[in-house]
Amino acid sequence: MVASGQFEVSAAVIPSYRVIFLLLLLSSTSPALAADQQWLRISSDHFIVLTDAGDKKGHEVAARFEQMRAVFGQLLMRQRLRLAEPIEIIAIRSDKDYAQIAPMVNGDPTQAPAFFLVGEDRVFIVLNLFVPDSYRAIEHPFAHYLLNYNYPPTQPWFDEGFAEYFSSLYLTPKAALPGGDPELNPGYQTDLLGNQIQGNGQKSFTEILSNPVWLTWPDLFGMKNRVVSGQEGTHHTLFYAQSWILVHYLLSQNKLEEMGRYFDLVENQKVPTEQAIQQAFGMSLSQFDKAVKDHFRSLKGLQDALQMSKQANGAPFDASLSQFPLPFSVDDVATSAKSVSLAEGEALMNEMAVRIPERRAKAIEKLEALVADEKTESAVAHRALAWAHVQKGETDRAFEELTDAMRLNSSDPWVRMGLALAAYHSGERGAKVQGLANMMESLHIVVEQFPDFAEAYDMLGWARLTGGGANAAVEALKKAVELSPRDEEYQLRLARAYLAAKKFDEARSTLERLKQSQNPAISQTAKKSLIDLPFLEKYGVPPVEEAPPQQTAKAPPKKPASNAEEDDEESPAKPAAKEPEADRRPVKFLKTTLLSVDCSKSPAAVLTLAQEGKTIRLRASDYKSVPVIGAAEFSCGWKTVPVNVNYKPGGGLDGDLVSIELH
């Protein structure tokens, strides 16, 4: 990853690897028992499609994703693109079968024809092939995915505006048609979890922008809107509408170079917004405002499409808004086909389903049935069960499943990744990491198969740092940061490796950038590390924490933390006799689903979380002070989102929240 403070991206050749795309079709009965089902693996240059819809359908799906990838590169002038987190797509032919594995929204399966499932190790895209052009439903999250690995960090308005622009994309046999109002495409606007963003009776972007009141540009540019675990909420707001039309203007007027100059001025040189607009675009703020609004008014096709959408059989887009030829047609894409067994297909489908909380129990049941029969047992089924055990903290059982998977297919990179994840999570809560050497060996095999896999490099760096190889850790973590230029967790871990390797100048540079982070936990950690750095640089160890004011002079000091940015979980030295005892409850870890947040007694909050069929409630005395990772700040509106929490247990299914991380 390039440094977050730099906007320009190197044009050097980027290592390529194939992203796996799986399209699994289910029959009305169990796939393993469907005698008429024949699966083919269709491979193109960048994608692999697994389907039982036949060679022609598999070829078409692979070609459409090749085209979407190419269009993204054309729009942002990127000749080479990274796909730094592997993607697997499951496409279901039957509408009924799709409903049986789709995420639940308000108690029912999502009505969206596709969903985008973000995981710790990879992304799953699931399509309902019963709906024509169902790929359009994941264009918005797919745009975010491509931006994350192929564009420098930018202000939120650009990411959201571009994702909205990309989500209007419609592919004809020979042309790409972007630029229409994305909110006029019912059923084709979804967030990362498959929730439909389009709301019944809500205004389209065209209607919102027809109102004379717009946000001022400094206000829009200063907004900190962020995606929270894939749930973006309604897009029918002025922020999304105005961000969309601004990106529409920049792309149609070929002003990407000026936009890059603007980002350099505001992000790197800290120039005020109004001054940066003048310098980058050669226009005053009022002239810039007029130019964008005039552009919107000139798009007569938007109003025409709005009127058509109100008719019974209105068109979902207007071809006159924008059109450019595709670099290649569906027929131009070369593919090859290979047969795949039915049992492995069912295992692959359930490997995805086990990652959806409300589908997990059923998926585990099916996977256990597969591994119980030697005729259907596969490495895929064992590695999927191992993943489920890791989520429950049962790493010993995960290693047992992975041992069986290795017996069946020791060269499977996802079995190797499973071994690495199990080892990584075995060291949580201060426990000794199990199989650290094997973890590093497995990760070497993974990156040989997927040389652009950012998370694998990050885990390899962590393993090397844990094992005492600071310089080797720096090498791996620099690669992770290069491949995923927006991931501040990777940057923070790289800073730790720099400190351990005594590369203080590099550590200081990285921490200076991170102290500007919008993530409070990362910003605070970076600031604390910068304060401690001169002492560490001079004496080779971090400074000892000062004793609390009530501590007696003879009380022993706290031990220095092994990493400058980590909180010392040891209790403070014993205070005077009348002082209350420190909270000595152990900090526990839980990976689960956050169901709701009650802030009725603000600033206190109560979080309700799922825990193996039960619920657990965690208290926060002041939610504004809770460390949050994965979002700009704590939100009382979070519902049904996957989270990691650290907490101190109470007497039963309750406790006190320590920190929260959203996926």
N, C-alpha and C positions, 0 to 999 in steps of 0.2 A: 504494500500500500504506500502511496506517496504521502508525504507529510501533510497533515490536515490543514496546515496554514498555507499550502501552495495550491493554486487553482489549476495550473497547467499539468496535464498528464503526459508522461513520456510516450513517444510514438514507437518505442522499441518493440521488437517482436515479442509477443506474449505467448508463453507456452500453451499449447492447445491440449485439450482432452475431450473425450466424448462424454456428454451428459446422457445418462440413461433415461429413456422415456418408456414407461411401461403402459401399454393400453390393454387392460384385462376386461374381457367381455364375459358377463355371467348369463347363464340361461335361467329359466324360471325355477329350476331345481338347483341343488348343490352343484357347483362347477365340477367337482371331482367325480360326480356320478353322471354327468351329461355325456352320453355316448356319441352324440352327433357333434360335439364341440371339437374343433381343430384350431389350435393356436399356431400362429406364425410370429416370428421375431423379424420385424422389418427394420433394416439399418440404413440410415442416410449418413451424410458427412458428420453431422453433429448430434443426431438423435437416434435412439433405438426405440422402436414401437413394438409392443407385444399385443397382438390382437387375434381374435377369432372371427373377425368380420371379413376376413379374406385379404388377399394380397393388395387389391385395388384400394380398399378403404384404409389399410395400414399405410400404404404409400401416400395417400392424400393427406392423412394426418401428419405424417413426418414432413411432407412438403410444406404444409401450412405453418408449422413451427419454424422451419428453415426460412420461410418468407417473413414471418414476424421478427425473427432475429435480424434479418437483413434490413428490414424497414427501420428498426431501431437504429442500426448503424448509419443508415442514410440520413435520418433526421438529425442526429447529433454528430454527424461526420466522424464516425468511429469505424476505421477499416478493420480493426481486430477487436473482438469482444471476449471478455472473460465470462465464464459460467462457473464461478468459484465456489458454489455450493451445489452438489449434484442434485438433479431433479429426476423424479420418477413420476410418470403420468399413468393413471389408471382410468381408462375410458370404458364406460359400461353401456352396452347396447340397449338393454331393457330399462325402461323408465321405472318399472316396479323394482327391479334389482338395485338400481341406483338409489332409490329411496331407502332401501334397507341398510345402506352403508354410509349415507350422507349425514353430515352433522345435523343436530337438532336445533331448530330455531323456534323459541316459544312453544316447545313441546312437540313440534312436527318437523319432519325432514325438510331441509332447506328447499325452497322452490327454485333456487338458482340452478342453471344447467351445468354448473361446474363450481369447484372450490379449490382453494390454494392453501395447503396445509404445511406450515413451517415447522420443522423439527430441529433437534439439536445437531443431527448429522446430515440431514438432507431435506429437500422439499418434495412434497407429493402434490401433483396436480391431478384432480379427478374430474373426468368429463362424463356427461350424460349424452351418449351418442344418439339417443332417441330424438334429441333436439338438434335441428340443423345449426351448423356453425357455432356449436357450444363453446368453442375455443374463445369466442369473444367475451365470455363472462369472466375470463381470468386476465384479460388484457391490462386492466388497472394494476393488480398486484404484480403481474409479470413485468410491467414497466418499472415498478419500484425495485424489483429484484435486479433487473439489468442496470438500473441507475446505481444501486448499491455497490456493484463490482466494476462499473465502467465509467463512472463520472465522479469527479471530486465532490467533497461535501459542499452543499449549497444551502441557501435559505429555504425554509419549508415551502414558500409559495412556488418556487420553481419545481420542486419534486412533485407536489400535488398538481400543479398546473400541467406539467408534462404528462403525468400519469392519466389525467383526465383527457388530454389531447389524444394520447395513445389509445385510450379505451374507446374512442370513437372509430377506430380503424376498422375498415371493412375491406376484405380482399376479394376481388373479382378474378376471373381467370388470367387477366393480363395487367391489372392495375391495382394500386393501393389507394383507398379513398379515406383519408383522415380529415379532421377539421369540423365535422358536424357537432351538434350539441349532444354530448354523451348522455345527458339526462333525458333525451327523447328516445332512448333505446330500451324499452321495458324488458326486464329480465336479464339484461346484459351489463349490469353494473353490480359488482360484488366486492366485498372486502376480502381479506386474506382467509377468512373462515367460511366463505360461501354465503354470508349474509347479504341479502339484496340491499344495495345502497339506494336504489330507486324506491321512493315511497309513494303510496297512492295519494293522489290529490295534491302533491307538493309541486312547487314551481320548478320549471326547467331553468337552466342557466340563461337562456334567451329572455325569459320572463323576468328573472331577477335583475339582469343587467339593463333591461328596458326601464327600470326605475331610475329616476334622475340622481338618486343618492348612492354614491359609491364610497368605498373606503379611500382615504387619502393614501397615496403611494408610500409615504414613510410609515404609516400605520400598517399597511399590508406587508411591507418588507420586514417590519419588526415583529410580526406575529410569530409565535413559537408553536404553531400547530404541529402535533406529532402523532404518528400512528401508534396506537396502544395495542400490542399483541394482535395486530391484524384487524382490530375493530375500529374503524375510522368514524363510525357514527354517520349521521346524515350528511350528504354532500350538498344538500340544497341550502347552502349558505353563501353569503356574499364573498367570504374568503375563497371558497372553491371556485365560484363563478368568475371572480375577478382574476384569480391566479390562472385559470384556464384561458381566458381571453388574452391575457398578457403574453402567455407562452404562444398562443395562436398568432399574435401579432409579431413576436420575435422570430418565429419560424417562417412565417409567410413573407416577412420583409428581409429575410437573410441577415438578421442582426445577432447571430450567435457570437461573433467575434466581439461585438460591443458588449454583449452580456458578460462574456468572460472577463473583459476589462473591468466592468462594473463590480463583479464578484471579487476580483483582485483588490480593487480599491477599498471595498467595505470590509472584506474578510481579513486581508493581510495588512493593508495600510491604515485601516480603521478610519477611513474618510467618512464624514457624515453622508447620509443618503442623498440629500438634495445636491450636494456638491459632487458626489460620485456620479449621479445621473447626468449632470452637466458635462463632466469630464469624459464619461464613457460614451454617451450617446450624442453629445454636441447639442443638447437641448436643455432649456430650462425646465423646471418641474411642471410649470403650466403648459409648456409646449409638449412635453412628454404625455401629460394627461390628455391633451387634446388629440394627439396622434393615436393613442390607444382607443379612445372613445370613437374617433372617426373611423378607425378600422372596424370596430364592432358594427357601427351603423351602415358600413359599406357592404356587409355580408347579408344581402337580401335573402339569400338561400336559407338563413337561419329562421327568418320570419315565415318563409314559405313552408319549411319543414315543421315549424310549430303549428301552423294551421292544419297541415296534413295529419299531424299526430292526433288532432282532436276529432278527426273523422274516423269512421268505423274501420276502414282498411287503409289507414294512413301509412305512408312509407316511413321506415325507421331512420332514414338518412337522406341527405340530398347530395347527389353526385356533383353538383355544380360548385360546391364549396371548395374542394381541393381534390386534385387527382394527379398522380404521377405513375409512370410505368414501373412495374416490378422488375428487379434485376433478372429474374428467371420465373418461368411458369411452373405449375405443378408437374407437368410432363417433363420439364427439364431436370428435375431432381432425380438423381440416380439412387436406387435402393437395391438391397438384396434381402432375401427371405430365408428363414430357418425355422424348423418345427420346434415347439416347446411342449412339454408334457402337461397334462391337465392338473396333476397334483401340485406341481410347482407353481402353476398359475394361481390356484386357490391360495397357496401359501403366500404368494406375493401380494394378493389382494388383502389378505388378513394382516399382513405385515403393516399395511397402511392403516387398516381399520383399528388395529390395536392402539394407535396413536390418537384416536378420537375418544375422549373419556367415556361418553355414553355408549360407545360401540365396543369398548375394550373387553368386557367380560365375555361377550359372545364370540369375539375374535379369538380370545385365548382358548375358549372351549373348542373351537374348530381347529386351531393349531395343535392342541394337545391330541385331538383325534387323529390328525395327520401323522404326528411323530409316533403314535402308538402302533401304527401299522407299518411294517417294514416296506410294504409296497408303495406307500405314499410318503414315507419319511424323507425329509430333505434338509439340507443345510439351511435353506431359507426359513423353514418352519422353526428350526432350533434357534436361529439367530433372532427371529421375531419374538420368541418366548423369552430369550435372554434380555432383550430390550425391555420387556414388560417387568421382569424381575429387577432390573436396574432402577426403574422408576419407583419401585416399592422399597428400595434400599436393600434388596436381597441379592447382594453381589455374589455370595457363595453359590446360590442357585443359578445365577446368570453364568458363572464360570462353568458349571456343570453342563448347561445347555450348549455353551460355546465349544466345550470339549467334544461333544457329540457332533456339532457342526463341523469342526476341524477334521474329525474322522471321516466325514462324508465329502468334504471339499475344502482342503487346506489352502487352496489358492483363491478362494472367494474373498475379494477385498472387503465386502461388508461383514463377513465373519471376523476379519482382522480388525475392522473398525469397531465392531462390537466388543472385542477383547480390550481394545484401547479405552473405550467408554467405561467398561466395567472396572478396569484398573483405576481410571481417573476418579470415578465415583466412590471406589472403595476407600479413598483417602479423605473423604469428607468428614467433617466434625473431628478433625485431628487424628483420625486413625492412620495406621501405617498403610501406605499404598501397597496393594498386592500386585506382584508381577511387574514391577517397573521396567525391568530389562525387556521382558516379553512385550510390554506395551510399546516401547520404542521400536523394537523389531517389527511389530505389526504395522506401526504407522509408516515405516519406511516402505513396506509393501503397498500400503494404501496410496501413498503419494507417487509411487511408480505407476500405479494404475490411473490415478487422477492427479496429474501434476499441477493443477490449478486449484486444488481443494484447500481453501484457506483454513478451515477449522482443523484439518489434520495437521497442518503446519503449526497452528497455535498449540494444539495438544502436545505435539512433539517438543515444542519449545518449553512447555510447562514440565514435561517429563524430564527433559535434560536439566532444567533449572532445579527441579526437585532432587535429581540425582547428583547435583553439584557441578554440572558442566555448564558454567555460566556463558562462556564464549560460544559454545555450540548452541546454547539456547538462544542467544542473540541472533545467530545465523537463521534459525528456523523461524523465530518470531518476526524478523525483518521481512521474510518471505510472506508470512501471514498478513502483515500490515500492507505489503505491496499489493497482494491479491484482494484484500478487502479494505479499501482506503477509508471507509467511514466507520469502521468498528473501533470505538474508543476503548473497549475492553482489551482488544489486542494491543493497542498502543500502550495502555497502562501496564500490561504484562511485559511488553518490550522495555519499558522504562525500568521495571524491576530487574530485568535481566541486565540492562546497562549498569545499574547500581551494583549488582552482584559481581559483574565483570570489571568493575572500577572504571567504566567508560563514563566519567562524570559529565563531560561536555555534552555527549549525546543524550544522557539521561536528563540533563537540565533543559535542553532544547525540546525534548518530547514533553516534559512536565509543564513547561511554559505554555505550550499549546493546550494541554489538557486542563489547565486551570481555568481556561475560558469555556470549558464544556458547559452545555445546558443541563447536563446530568449532575445534580448536586453532589451525589456520592463521589463521582469521578473528579469533579472540580475540587471538592474538599480534600480528597486523598492526594491529588497533585499538589495542592497548596501546602499541605502538611509535609509532603516529601521534599518540597523545595526549601522549606524552613530547616529541615533536618540535614539537607544535603551538605552544607559547608562543614558541619561537624563530622559527618561520615567521610567526607573527602579528606579531612585533616587527620582523623584518628583511626579510620578504617572500620568503625562500628557506629551504629546509630546512637544518638544521644539517649540517656536514661530519662524516662519521664519524670517530671517533677512530682514530688509527693503532694497530696491534697493538703490544704491549709491546716486541717485539724490533726494531721499525722504528727506523731511525736518525733523529735530529732533523732532518736535512736532506732526508729523503725527502718527495716531494710527497704531499699528501693525496689520498684518493680523491675523485672527482667526486661531488657530491650527486646522488642519484637523482631522476629527473624526477617521481616520485610517492613520497610519504613511506612508503607501505606496501610498495613493491616492493623486492625484494632487488637489490642492486647486483651485477651479474654480472661486473664488472671485477675482475681479480685485484688483491690488495693490493700496495702499493708494495714494491719489491724488498728482501728482508730481508738480514741479514748473510750473508756468503759461505757459511758452513757450514750455514745453515738449508736444509731441503729446499725445492725450488721449488714454488710454488703450482700447484694443479691447473688447467691452462689448457685442458682439453678443452672444446669448445663444448657447451652444453646443447641437446639435441635433443628434439623433440616427437613423440609417437606416439599415435594414436588407434586402439585395438585392443580385443581381448578378453583379459582376464586369465584364464588357464586354471587356475592353482593357485598356492598359496603354501607354501613349505617353511620351517618355523620350527624344524626339528630341532636347529639349532645356535643357539638363542635366546641373546642378543637379535638375532643376525644372521638374515636372511631372504633367500630366493631366490625371485623371482617368475618364473613361466613364462608368456609371452605369445605370442599368435598374431601372425605377421607374414607375410602373403601366402603362405600354404601352408607356412611354416616356423615355427620357434619361436625366441624370443629370451629369454634369461635375464638378469634384472637383479638385482643384489645390493643389500642394505641392511645396513650394518654394525650398525645399531640401529633396528629397525623402529618402536620407540616414539617415535623422534625424527623420523620421516618426516612432512612436512606432508601432511595428508589433507583433501581437499575432497569433500563429498557424503556423509560418514559421520562419526560421532562420534569414531572412532579406527581405527587400523590393525587389521585382523583377519587372523589366520592361516587362517581358515576360508573366505575368499573363493574361489569357484570359478565359472568361466564367466560372468564379469560384464564388461560393456563399460566401458572406462576410458580416460582420457587420462593419459599419463605424460610427465614431463620426466625426461631421463636423460642421463648422460655416457657416450658409447659406449666400448666396450672394443676389443679387437683383431678381433673377429668378431661373431657373433650374441650378444653379451653387453654388459654395461655396468653402471653404478652408478646406482641410483634416486635422483632428486632430489626428486620430489613425485608424488603420485597423486591423480586426481580420478575419482570414480565417478559414473555417470549415474543 
